[in-house]
Amino acid sequence: MNIHLSALPPGKRKKLIVAVSGGADSVALLHLLMDAGYRNLVVAHFNHRLRGKASAGDAAFVGKLAAHLDLPFVIGEGEVRKLAASRKCSLETAAREARYGFLAETARKHRTRIVVLAHHADDQVETCLFNFLRGSGIAGLSGMKPRSTRAVDGASLELLRPLLGNTKEQLLGYLKERKIRFREDATNAIAEASRNKLRLRVLPLIGELLGPSFKGSIVRNARLLADEEELLSSLALPIALHEKLSVKVLRDLHPALRRRVLHAWLRNQGVGEPGFAEVERTASLLDAKGPAKVNLPADRHARRRAGVLFIE
């Protein structure tokens, strides 16, 4: 099975935190890294406590896998349902925030910034389509990057996704060929969460109507849009880095660049994954006759006062 790894550090002695859930994708990633000669790996597993005994079984499985490969193992856990309720966000969002918080803490303890994730080409298709439906613009349509940074709890993580050029089918073939065991997450087969509905209902229907090649088209478009995203981001970032934004400066920007600045600014200020609605709501503050305060996710707000915008 021919699988290509990309975006990995050239020096194989660098310490890498590998996020391993126990599922097929992350188990394949761990073995592929070992096959490629990477040995300075830390296996990190986060127990979301969402699946009862099955979650505990995942943790035990990953712990045994790390021991078998003679790799250090770090486990974290959190009450994701309580976190979602307290922050007034979805379970998916709360789980992602808790997981990245754990990975940031693990990276800090092991004195590295690099975290390797098992997202693959099928995940990229889901992400691009999901972001299109959310109206998140070029930033969302360009999907996940092979290499990106994410600020988490004051730490800047370098996220590597070396499997983006490979399909789920290829990864399963690799595991089958080598008779490598992994854990099945039964919740992935339940069409309740938004992403699961997309994966289990919408994408198969598109494939039935248009043929399987549509996935490759989406992945190619994501690469093209990623280049455009990089250019626009380079123009927006110097402005978006400020804690407060000048209303006058924002009003003078082209609408496309202004939206980009506001999107990046909201993310820099810790406002989850802002979509079109959050950006436009924040942009409404630039109208002197409009509101001086707008609501944002997780019970946060954007305000206009004394000619500047700020988050509280």
C-alpha positions as CSV (number, residue, x, y, z in Angstrom):
1,M,0.0,0.0,0.0
2,N,1.6,3.3,-1.2
3,I,1.1,6.0,1.5
4,H,2.8,9.3,1.3
5,L,3.7,11.3,4.4
6,S,4.1,15.1,4.0
7,A,4.9,18.1,6.2
8,L,7.1,16.2,8.6
9,P,10.3,17.6,10.1
10,P,13.4,16.7,8.1
11,G,15.2,15.8,11.4
12,K,13.9,12.5,12.7
13,R,15.3,13.2,16.2
14,K,12.8,16.0,16.8
15,K,10.3,15.2,19.6
16,L,6.8,14.8,18.2
17,I,3.5,14.6,20.2
18,V,1.3,12.1,18.3
19,A,-2.5,12.4,19.0
20,V,-3.8,8.8,19.1
21,S,-7.5,8.0,19.7
22,G,-7.2,4.3,19.0
23,G,-9.1,4.5,15.8
24,A,-7.8,3.4,12.4
25,D,-6.5,6.8,11.3
26,S,-4.3,7.6,14.3
27,V,-3.1,4.0,14.8
28,A,-2.0,4.0,11.1
29,L,-0.3,7.4,11.6
30,L,1.7,6.1,14.6
31,H,2.9,3.0,12.7
32,L,3.7,5.0,9.6
33,L,5.8,7.4,11.6
34,M,7.7,4.5,13.1
35,D,8.1,2.9,9.6
36,A,9.6,6.2,8.4
37,G,12.2,6.2,11.1
38,Y,10.7,8.6,13.7
39,R,11.4,7.3,17.2
40,N,11.3,10.3,19.4
41,L,7.5,10.1,19.7
42,V,5.1,10.7,22.6
43,V,1.7,9.0,22.3
44,A,-1.0,11.3,23.6
45,H,-4.6,10.1,24.2
46,F,-7.5,12.2,25.4
47,N,-10.5,10.5,27.0
48,H,-13.6,12.6,26.4
49,R,-15.7,10.5,28.7
50,L,-18.5,10.4,26.1
51,R,-18.8,6.7,25.5
52,G,-18.6,5.1,28.9
53,K,-16.8,1.8,29.0
54,A,-15.8,2.2,25.4
55,S,-13.9,5.3,26.1
56,A,-12.0,3.5,28.9
57,G,-11.3,0.7,26.5
58,D,-9.9,3.1,23.9
59,A,-7.5,4.5,26.6
60,A,-6.4,1.1,27.6
61,F,-5.8,0.0,24.0
62,V,-3.7,3.1,23.2
63,G,-1.7,2.6,26.4
64,K,-0.9,-1.0,25.5
65,L,0.0,0.1,21.9
66,A,2.4,2.7,23.2
67,A,4.0,0.1,25.6
68,H,4.3,-2.4,22.7
69,L,6.1,0.2,20.6
70,D,8.2,1.2,23.6
71,L,7.0,4.8,23.4
72,P,6.0,7.2,26.3
73,F,2.3,7.4,26.8
74,V,0.4,10.4,28.2
75,I,-3.4,10.3,28.9
76,G,-5.7,13.2,29.6
77,E,-9.4,13.3,30.3
78,G,-12.2,15.8,30.8
79,E,-16.0,16.1,31.3
80,V,-16.8,17.4,27.8
81,R,-20.6,17.4,28.4
82,K,-20.1,19.8,31.4
83,L,-17.7,21.9,29.4
84,A,-20.2,22.2,26.5
85,A,-23.0,23.2,28.9
86,S,-20.8,25.8,30.8
87,R,-19.6,27.4,27.6
88,K,-22.9,27.1,25.7
89,C,-21.3,25.4,22.7
90,S,-21.8,22.1,20.9
91,L,-20.3,18.8,22.2
92,E,-18.1,18.8,19.1
93,T,-16.7,22.2,19.8
94,A,-16.2,21.5,23.5
95,A,-14.4,18.2,22.7
96,R,-12.1,19.9,20.3
97,E,-11.2,22.7,22.8
98,A,-10.6,20.2,25.6
99,R,-8.5,18.0,23.3
100,Y,-6.3,20.8,22.1
101,G,-5.9,22.1,25.6
102,F,-4.6,18.6,26.6
103,L,-2.2,18.5,23.6
104,A,-0.9,22.0,24.4
105,E,-0.2,20.9,28.0
106,T,1.5,17.7,26.9
107,A,3.7,19.6,24.4
108,R,4.7,22.1,27.1
109,K,5.7,19.3,29.5
110,H,7.7,17.5,26.9
111,R,9.4,20.8,25.7
112,T,8.2,20.7,22.1
113,R,5.7,22.6,20.0
114,I,5.0,19.9,17.4
115,V,1.8,17.9,17.4
116,V,1.1,15.3,14.7
117,L,-2.6,14.7,13.8
118,A,-4.2,11.9,11.7
119,H,-6.5,13.9,9.4
120,H,-6.7,12.4,5.9
121,A,-8.1,13.3,2.5
122,D,-11.6,12.2,3.4
123,D,-11.5,14.4,6.5
124,Q,-10.4,17.3,4.2
125,V,-13.4,16.8,1.9
126,E,-15.8,16.8,4.9
127,T,-14.1,19.9,6.3
128,C,-14.2,21.9,3.1
129,L,-17.9,21.0,2.4
130,F,-18.9,21.6,6.0
131,N,-17.2,25.0,6.0
132,F,-18.8,25.9,2.7
133,L,-22.2,25.2,4.2
134,R,-21.3,27.4,7.2
135,G,-20.3,30.3,4.9
136,S,-16.8,30.5,6.2
137,G,-15.3,31.9,3.0
138,I,-11.9,31.1,1.4
139,A,-10.4,30.4,4.8
140,G,-12.8,27.5,5.4
141,L,-12.9,26.3,1.8
142,S,-9.1,25.9,1.8
143,G,-9.6,23.3,4.5
144,M,-6.9,22.0,6.8
145,K,-3.3,22.8,6.1
146,P,-0.5,20.1,6.1
147,R,1.3,22.5,8.5
148,S,-0.3,25.2,10.6
149,T,-0.1,26.9,14.0
150,R,-2.7,27.2,16.7
151,A,-2.6,29.3,19.8
152,V,-3.9,27.3,22.8
153,D,-3.8,28.5,26.4
154,G,-0.9,30.8,25.7
155,A,1.1,28.2,23.8
156,S,1.7,28.2,20.1
157,L,1.4,24.7,18.7
158,E,2.8,23.6,15.4
159,L,0.2,21.2,13.9
160,L,1.3,18.7,11.3
161,R,-1.1,16.6,9.2
162,P,1.1,14.3,7.1
163,L,-1.8,12.1,5.9
164,L,-3.9,14.7,4.0
165,G,-2.8,13.3,0.7
166,N,-4.1,9.8,1.6
167,T,-7.6,8.4,1.7
168,K,-9.3,6.5,4.4
169,E,-9.4,3.5,2.2
170,Q,-5.6,3.6,1.8
171,L,-5.1,3.8,5.5
172,L,-7.4,0.8,6.1
173,G,-5.6,-1.1,3.4
174,Y,-2.3,-0.4,5.2
175,L,-3.6,-1.7,8.5
176,K,-5.2,-4.8,6.9
177,E,-2.0,-5.6,5.0
178,R,0.1,-5.5,8.2
179,K,-2.7,-7.1,10.4
180,I,-2.6,-4.1,12.7
181,R,-5.5,-3.9,15.2
182,F,-7.4,-0.7,16.0
183,R,-10.5,0.4,17.8
184,E,-13.9,1.1,16.2
185,D,-15.7,4.1,17.5
186,A,-19.4,3.2,17.3
187,T,-20.5,6.8,17.5
188,N,-18.9,7.4,14.0
189,A,-21.7,5.3,12.6
190,I,-24.5,7.3,14.2
191,A,-25.8,10.2,12.1
192,E,-26.4,12.6,15.0
193,A,-23.5,15.0,15.1
194,S,-23.4,17.4,12.1
195,R,-20.1,16.0,10.8
196,N,-21.4,12.4,11.0
197,K,-24.6,13.4,9.0
198,L,-22.4,14.8,6.3
199,R,-20.1,11.7,6.3
200,L,-22.9,9.1,6.4
201,R,-25.7,10.7,4.4
202,V,-24.6,13.6,2.3
203,L,-21.2,12.5,0.9
204,P,-22.4,9.0,-0.2
205,L,-25.4,10.6,-2.0
206,I,-23.1,13.0,-3.8
207,G,-20.8,10.1,-4.8
208,E,-23.9,8.2,-6.0
209,L,-25.0,11.1,-8.2
210,L,-21.7,12.5,-9.4
211,G,-19.2,9.6,-9.0
212,P,-16.4,9.2,-6.5
213,S,-14.1,11.6,-8.3
214,F,-15.8,14.6,-6.7
215,K,-13.6,14.1,-3.6
216,G,-10.4,14.6,-5.6
217,S,-11.9,17.8,-7.1
218,I,-12.6,19.2,-3.6
219,V,-9.1,18.4,-2.4
220,R,-7.6,20.1,-5.5
221,N,-9.7,23.2,-5.0
222,A,-8.6,23.3,-1.4
223,R,-5.0,23.4,-2.4
224,L,-5.7,26.3,-4.9
225,L,-7.7,28.2,-2.3
226,A,-5.0,27.7,0.3
227,D,-2.6,29.7,-1.8
228,E,-5.1,32.6,-2.1
229,E,-5.8,32.3,1.6
230,E,-2.1,32.6,2.4
231,L,-1.9,35.8,0.3
232,L,-4.9,37.4,1.9
233,S,-3.8,36.3,5.4
234,S,-0.4,37.9,4.9
235,L,-2.2,41.2,4.3
236,A,-4.7,40.9,7.1
237,L,-2.5,39.5,9.9
238,P,-0.5,42.7,10.8
239,I,-3.8,44.4,11.5
240,A,-5.6,41.5,13.2
241,L,-2.8,41.0,15.7
242,H,-3.8,44.1,17.7
243,E,-6.0,43.5,20.8
244,K,-8.2,46.4,19.7
245,L,-9.0,47.5,16.2
246,S,-9.5,51.0,14.9
247,V,-13.0,51.6,13.5
248,K,-11.6,54.1,11.0
249,V,-8.9,51.7,9.7
250,L,-11.5,49.0,9.2
251,R,-14.0,51.2,7.4
252,D,-11.2,52.2,4.9
253,L,-10.4,48.6,4.0
254,H,-11.8,46.8,1.0
255,P,-14.7,44.6,2.2
256,A,-12.9,41.3,1.3
257,L,-9.8,42.3,3.3
258,R,-12.0,43.8,6.1
259,R,-13.8,40.5,6.5
260,R,-10.4,38.7,6.6
261,V,-9.1,41.0,9.2
262,L,-12.2,40.5,11.4
263,H,-12.1,36.7,11.0
264,A,-8.4,36.6,12.0
265,W,-8.9,39.0,14.8
266,L,-11.8,37.0,16.3
267,R,-9.7,33.9,16.2
268,N,-6.8,35.6,17.8
269,Q,-9.0,36.8,20.6
270,G,-10.1,33.2,21.3
271,V,-13.5,33.2,19.6
272,G,-13.5,29.5,18.6
273,E,-14.1,29.0,14.9
274,P,-15.9,32.2,13.7
275,G,-18.0,31.8,10.6
276,F,-19.7,34.2,8.3
277,A,-22.4,35.2,10.8
278,E,-19.9,36.1,13.6
279,V,-17.8,38.1,11.2
280,E,-20.8,40.0,9.7
281,R,-22.2,40.6,13.2
282,T,-18.9,42.1,14.3
283,A,-18.7,44.2,11.1
284,S,-22.1,45.7,12.0
285,L,-20.3,47.5,14.8
286,L,-18.6,49.7,12.2
287,D,-21.9,51.4,11.4
288,A,-22.2,54.5,13.7
289,K,-26.0,54.1,13.6
290,G,-25.8,50.4,14.4
291,P,-25.3,48.4,17.6
292,A,-22.4,49.1,20.0
293,K,-22.3,45.5,21.2
294,V,-22.9,42.1,19.6
295,N,-23.1,38.6,20.9
296,L,-20.4,36.0,20.1
297,P,-20.2,32.2,20.9
298,A,-19.4,31.0,24.4
299,D,-21.1,34.0,26.0
300,R,-18.6,36.6,24.7
301,H,-19.2,39.9,23.1
302,A,-17.6,42.4,20.7
303,R,-18.0,46.1,21.5
304,R,-17.4,49.4,19.9
305,R,-16.3,52.2,22.2
306,A,-14.2,55.4,21.6
307,G,-13.5,54.5,18.0
308,V,-12.2,51.0,18.6
309,L,-13.5,47.4,18.6
310,F,-12.6,45.0,21.5
311,I,-13.7,41.6,22.8
312,E,-15.1,41.0,26.3
